[in-house]
Amino acid sequence: MGARAIIAGDGALPGLVAAAGPALIVRLEGMPGGTGGADVVARLERLGTLFADLHRSGVTEVCFAGAMRRVGFDPAALDAETRALLPRLTAAMGQGDDALLRDIVAIFEEQGFTIRGAHELRPDLAAPEGAIAGTPRPEGDAARARAVLAALGPLDVGQAAVAAGGQMLGIETLQGTDAMLRFVAKTAPGSGGVLVKRAKPGQDLRVDMPVIGPDTVTLAASAGLSGIEIEAARVLLLDPEAVLAACAARGVALWAVP
Amino acid sequence: MGARAIIAGDGALPGLVAAAGPALIVRLEGMPGGTGGADVVARLERLGTLFADLHRSGVTEVCFAGAMRRVGFDPAALDAETRALLPRLTAAMGQGDDALLRDIVAIFEEQGFTIRGAHELRPDLAAPEGAIAGTPRPEGDAARARAVLAALGPLDVGQAAVAAGGQMLGIETLQGTDAMLRFVAKTAPGSGGVLVKRAKPGQDLRVDMPVIGPDTVTLAASAGLSGIEIEAARVLLLDPEAVLAACAARGVALWAVP
C-alpha cells in the first residue's frame, strides 16, 4: 500500500485525520489555516508540481480535510499542467464552490490518486443514531428544520437550519453554520429552538464532510437554542469529548437521527 | 356602502392605505408602531369590544396594513367574546404567526366584515412587469434566488433571498428582509449580488402583503448588492418616488417579473 497525503484546510479536522495514521501534510498557500506544520506547501497554480511531489513520495491516497476557501489565481505563476486545466477550472468556478471542489477532486482521481474521506479514516468521529447528550427535544422544531433542508437539498443549498416554536429563525447559506448561529443570537435570542445539521443529499462526503465541534455547541447556546440534531453517520464530531463537555456545561441536548 | 377601518401595524403602509379614502384607524396596544394617531385603540384581549365599536361606527370593510407582531395575552383582561375564542386562537398560535393571522382574519369575516387588501386600496403601489430603475442584472443570480424561494414556498417559508455568483448569501426567516440584508452586509459585503422578493404561493395578500421601501434599497446597497427583483403586482412599493430616488442615488437596479 502506498503513502497517504492530507490536503489540509482550516479547523481541527486535518489534525484529527492525521492522527489516524502516517500521512504527508499538504497545505495550499492562501487557504485559511495557514501553511504551518506542512510537509509540502503547494500552490493551486502549480498542481503539476504538487502531483510530481506526491508521486515521488509514493502517495497513492489523498484525503481532503478541513475548510477550504476559494483563492485567486496568479496567471503568471501557472505551471504547464495547471495552464492546461485552466479552461476546465474556470468553467467549474462559474458554477460555484461545490462544482470547483468536485472538479479538483476529479483531477486528483485522474492523476491516479484514491480519494479517502475524513469519515472513512476516522469513523469513530461519526455519531451513531440516538441521544448523545441530554434528552432530545420534542420533535416539532427539528422536523420543521429538517423539512426546510430537504426542500433545499436538490438545489445544493443548506447544511443547517434553526427552528423555534414552529418558525424558521435561520437557514444556512455560503457563510456557514457559525455565521447563521451568530445571526440567530443577535436577531432572535432566547428562542429555545433547535439547530439541525445534515449533509446535503448530493454532498461528496469524501471532500466536504459536515462537522460540529465544541464551538458549535457554545454558539448554539449563546443563540438561546436548547438542542442540536445531527444526521447519524454523516456529520462528524470534532473532538467528541469536548463536544459532550460543552453540551453539559451549557445545557444543550445533542442527538443523531437517520 | 359602509365605512372602512384600517387595523394599522408598523411602517408606512397604514398611512398609504389611509390616503386611499376615509377610514377609521385602529391600533392595537403592544403592537410595533405604537397607538399614536389612532381613532380607536383596541386590545387583542377585548375583540368583542372592538367588534361592537366598529359595528356602531358603521364599519363594513376592514383592511389590515403594516407589520404586526405577536403580543402576549393578559388572561385577566379578556372580554367574554375573546374568552370564547381563546381555545381557537391558542390552537392557531401553536401553528405559527401565519396561522394566527389567518384565524384572526377569519374571525373578522365571521363578524360580517369584508377584508380588503392594501394592494386593492392602493393598486398604484404595485409594480408592473419590467424595468423600474436602472438595467436588470443578468439572469443567473435572480434565477438562483427564485428557485430557492420556489422550493421553500410550500413550507410557508421565505419571502426574500440573496444570491451572488451562483451562491446563496441569505434566505429570509422570521426576522424579515431587513435583518437578512444586515446579515449579508456584515458577512458577505461587496458581492454585487441580487435580492429577490416575492409573495409566498399561499400568502394571503389581503393581510400580509410583501413590501419594499427606500430603506430596503439603502440596505441592499449597503450589503453591496447591485439589483433587486420583485414579483410584479404582488409586491408593493412603499413610496415609489423615494424608492426610485434611492435606486438612482445608490446605483441599485430594480425590476419586476411575473
Interface residues (C-beta under 8 A of the other chain):
Chain A: G94 Q95 G96 D97 A147 V148 A151 L152 P154 L155 V157 G158 V162 G165 G166 Q167 M168 L169 G170 I171 T173 L174 Q175 A179 F183 T187 A188
Chain B: G94 Q95 G96 D97 A147 V148 A151 L152 P154 L155 V157 G158 G165 G166 Q167 M168 L169 G170 I171 T173 L174 Q175 A179 F183 T187 A188
